[in-house]
């Protein structure tokens, strides 16, 4: 029997915080180590792609709003 503690998987909130911090470039070394040891790459890839898509859509919406308000 293996007595070593298995690291518990990351919560959605922890993964989302890591993706947001990574996108801003302010991820701490402690959290980065936790992500690599406990997280699944596929989860971070999906969250990263989703964050990028949402970011692009928000920027596009802001630009369209500014153009609309400017009357262009």
PyMOL commands that place a pseudoatom at each C-alpha (Angstrom):
pseudoatom trace, name=CA, resn=UNK, resi=1, chain=A, elem=C, hetatm=0, pos=[0.000, 0.000, 0.000]
pseudoatom trace, name=CA, resn=UNK, resi=2, chain=A, elem=C, hetatm=0, pos=[1.241, 3.486, -0.861]
pseudoatom trace, name=CA, resn=UNK, resi=3, chain=A, elem=C, hetatm=0, pos=[1.277, 5.818, 2.154]
pseudoatom trace, name=CA, resn=UNK, resi=4, chain=A, elem=C, hetatm=0, pos=[2.254, 8.919, 0.187]
pseudoatom trace, name=CA, resn=UNK, resi=5, chain=A, elem=C, hetatm=0, pos=[-0.342, 11.654, 0.116]
pseudoatom trace, name=CA, resn=UNK, resi=6, chain=A, elem=C, hetatm=0, pos=[-1.772, 12.170, -3.330]
pseudoatom trace, name=CA, resn=UNK, resi=7, chain=A, elem=C, hetatm=0, pos=[-2.038, 15.874, -4.131]
pseudoatom trace, name=CA, resn=UNK, resi=8, chain=A, elem=C, hetatm=0, pos=[-5.641, 16.918, -4.387]
pseudoatom trace, name=CA, resn=UNK, resi=9, chain=A, elem=C, hetatm=0, pos=[-6.723, 18.258, -7.772]
pseudoatom trace, name=CA, resn=UNK, resi=10, chain=A, elem=C, hetatm=0, pos=[-7.041, 21.989, -8.287]
pseudoatom trace, name=CA, resn=UNK, resi=11, chain=A, elem=C, hetatm=0, pos=[-10.443, 23.606, -7.994]
pseudoatom trace, name=CA, resn=UNK, resi=12, chain=A, elem=C, hetatm=0, pos=[-11.951, 25.520, -10.897]
pseudoatom trace, name=CA, resn=UNK, resi=13, chain=A, elem=C, hetatm=0, pos=[-11.354, 28.762, -9.009]
pseudoatom trace, name=CA, resn=UNK, resi=14, chain=A, elem=C, hetatm=0, pos=[-7.656, 27.982, -8.492]
pseudoatom trace, name=CA, resn=UNK, resi=15, chain=A, elem=C, hetatm=0, pos=[-7.228, 27.147, -12.172]
pseudoatom trace, name=CA, resn=UNK, resi=16, chain=A, elem=C, hetatm=0, pos=[-9.065, 30.299, -13.263]
pseudoatom trace, name=CA, resn=UNK, resi=17, chain=A, elem=C, hetatm=0, pos=[-6.924, 32.448, -10.948]
pseudoatom trace, name=CA, resn=UNK, resi=18, chain=A, elem=C, hetatm=0, pos=[-3.794, 30.846, -12.382]
pseudoatom trace, name=CA, resn=UNK, resi=19, chain=A, elem=C, hetatm=0, pos=[-4.898, 31.481, -15.967]
pseudoatom trace, name=CA, resn=UNK, resi=20, chain=A, elem=C, hetatm=0, pos=[-5.740, 35.126, -15.210]
pseudoatom trace, name=CA, resn=UNK, resi=21, chain=A, elem=C, hetatm=0, pos=[-2.488, 35.683, -13.309]
pseudoatom trace, name=CA, resn=UNK, resi=22, chain=A, elem=C, hetatm=0, pos=[-0.533, 34.020, -16.117]
pseudoatom trace, name=CA, resn=UNK, resi=23, chain=A, elem=C, hetatm=0, pos=[-2.242, 36.201, -18.709]
pseudoatom trace, name=CA, resn=UNK, resi=24, chain=A, elem=C, hetatm=0, pos=[-1.247, 39.306, -16.769]
pseudoatom trace, name=CA, resn=UNK, resi=25, chain=A, elem=C, hetatm=0, pos=[2.262, 37.982, -16.118]
pseudoatom trace, name=CA, resn=UNK, resi=26, chain=A, elem=C, hetatm=0, pos=[2.002, 38.092, -12.334]
pseudoatom trace, name=CA, resn=UNK, resi=27, chain=A, elem=C, hetatm=0, pos=[1.853, 34.366, -11.500]
pseudoatom trace, name=CA, resn=UNK, resi=28, chain=A, elem=C, hetatm=0, pos=[3.773, 33.560, -8.308]
pseudoatom trace, name=CA, resn=UNK, resi=29, chain=A, elem=C, hetatm=0, pos=[6.392, 30.833, -8.303]
pseudoatom trace, name=CA, resn=UNK, resi=30, chain=A, elem=C, hetatm=0, pos=[4.539, 28.985, -5.548]
pseudoatom trace, name=CA, resn=UNK, resi=31, chain=A, elem=C, hetatm=0, pos=[1.310, 28.849, -7.558]
pseudoatom trace, name=CA, resn=UNK, resi=32, chain=A, elem=C, hetatm=0, pos=[3.183, 27.908, -10.728]
pseudoatom trace, name=CA, resn=UNK, resi=33, chain=A, elem=C, hetatm=0, pos=[4.774, 24.943, -8.935]
pseudoatom trace, name=CA, resn=UNK, resi=34, chain=A, elem=C, hetatm=0, pos=[1.358, 23.949, -7.575]
pseudoatom trace, name=CA, resn=UNK, resi=35, chain=A, elem=C, hetatm=0, pos=[-0.143, 24.133, -11.063]
pseudoatom trace, name=CA, resn=UNK, resi=36, chain=A, elem=C, hetatm=0, pos=[2.552, 21.936, -12.583]
pseudoatom trace, name=CA, resn=UNK, resi=37, chain=A, elem=C, hetatm=0, pos=[2.362, 19.347, -9.802]
pseudoatom trace, name=CA, resn=UNK, resi=38, chain=A, elem=C, hetatm=0, pos=[-1.419, 19.162, -9.306]
pseudoatom trace, name=CA, resn=UNK, resi=39, chain=A, elem=C, hetatm=0, pos=[-3.040, 20.535, -12.455]
pseudoatom trace, name=CA, resn=UNK, resi=40, chain=A, elem=C, hetatm=0, pos=[-3.852, 18.860, -15.745]
pseudoatom trace, name=CA, resn=UNK, resi=41, chain=A, elem=C, hetatm=0, pos=[-2.503, 20.593, -18.853]
pseudoatom trace, name=CA, resn=UNK, resi=42, chain=A, elem=C, hetatm=0, pos=[-5.742, 20.048, -20.770]
pseudoatom trace, name=CA, resn=UNK, resi=43, chain=A, elem=C, hetatm=0, pos=[-7.710, 22.015, -18.163]
pseudoatom trace, name=CA, resn=UNK, resi=44, chain=A, elem=C, hetatm=0, pos=[-5.338, 24.974, -18.411]
pseudoatom trace, name=CA, resn=UNK, resi=45, chain=A, elem=C, hetatm=0, pos=[-5.391, 24.854, -22.216]
pseudoatom trace, name=CA, resn=UNK, resi=46, chain=A, elem=C, hetatm=0, pos=[-9.203, 24.932, -22.319]
pseudoatom trace, name=CA, resn=UNK, resi=47, chain=A, elem=C, hetatm=0, pos=[-9.360, 27.777, -19.785]
pseudoatom trace, name=CA, resn=UNK, resi=48, chain=A, elem=C, hetatm=0, pos=[-6.627, 29.688, -21.616]
pseudoatom trace, name=CA, resn=UNK, resi=49, chain=A, elem=C, hetatm=0, pos=[-8.393, 29.404, -24.971]
pseudoatom trace, name=CA, resn=UNK, resi=50, chain=A, elem=C, hetatm=0, pos=[-11.698, 30.397, -23.350]
pseudoatom trace, name=CA, resn=UNK, resi=51, chain=A, elem=C, hetatm=0, pos=[-10.100, 33.396, -21.637]
pseudoatom trace, name=CA, resn=UNK, resi=52, chain=A, elem=C, hetatm=0, pos=[-8.460, 34.503, -24.884]
pseudoatom trace, name=CA, resn=UNK, resi=53, chain=A, elem=C, hetatm=0, pos=[-11.741, 34.234, -26.806]
pseudoatom trace, name=CA, resn=UNK, resi=54, chain=A, elem=C, hetatm=0, pos=[-13.614, 36.185, -24.112]
pseudoatom trace, name=CA, resn=UNK, resi=55, chain=A, elem=C, hetatm=0, pos=[-10.881, 38.851, -24.051]
pseudoatom trace, name=CA, resn=UNK, resi=56, chain=A, elem=C, hetatm=0, pos=[-11.021, 39.309, -27.823]
pseudoatom trace, name=CA, resn=UNK, resi=57, chain=A, elem=C, hetatm=0, pos=[-14.825, 39.527, -27.775]
pseudoatom trace, name=CA, resn=UNK, resi=58, chain=A, elem=C, hetatm=0, pos=[-14.773, 42.135, -24.997]
pseudoatom trace, name=CA, resn=UNK, resi=59, chain=A, elem=C, hetatm=0, pos=[-12.212, 44.260, -26.849]
pseudoatom trace, name=CA, resn=UNK, resi=60, chain=A, elem=C, hetatm=0, pos=[-14.250, 43.945, -30.050]
pseudoatom trace, name=CA, resn=UNK, resi=61, chain=A, elem=C, hetatm=0, pos=[-17.396, 44.992, -28.167]
pseudoatom trace, name=CA, resn=UNK, resi=62, chain=A, elem=C, hetatm=0, pos=[-15.683, 48.015, -26.642]
pseudoatom trace, name=CA, resn=UNK, resi=63, chain=A, elem=C, hetatm=0, pos=[-14.374, 49.130, -30.038]
pseudoatom trace, name=CA, resn=UNK, resi=64, chain=A, elem=C, hetatm=0, pos=[-17.822, 48.747, -31.618]
pseudoatom trace, name=CA, resn=UNK, resi=65, chain=A, elem=C, hetatm=0, pos=[-19.402, 50.677, -28.723]
pseudoatom trace, name=CA, resn=UNK, resi=66, chain=A, elem=C, hetatm=0, pos=[-16.912, 53.529, -29.074]
pseudoatom trace, name=CA, resn=UNK, resi=67, chain=A, elem=C, hetatm=0, pos=[-17.483, 53.663, -32.839]
pseudoatom trace, name=CA, resn=UNK, resi=68, chain=A, elem=C, hetatm=0, pos=[-21.258, 53.663, -32.297]
pseudoatom trace, name=CA, resn=UNK, resi=69, chain=A, elem=C, hetatm=0, pos=[-21.083, 56.441, -29.718]
pseudoatom trace, name=CA, resn=UNK, resi=70, chain=A, elem=C, hetatm=0, pos=[-18.764, 58.463, -31.967]
pseudoatom trace, name=CA, resn=UNK, resi=71, chain=A, elem=C, hetatm=0, pos=[-21.310, 58.149, -34.783]
pseudoatom trace, name=CA, resn=UNK, resi=72, chain=A, elem=C, hetatm=0, pos=[-18.976, 56.406, -37.193]
for i in range(1, 72): cmd.bond("trace and resi %d" % i, "trace and resi %d" % (i + 1))
show_as sticks, trace
zoom trace
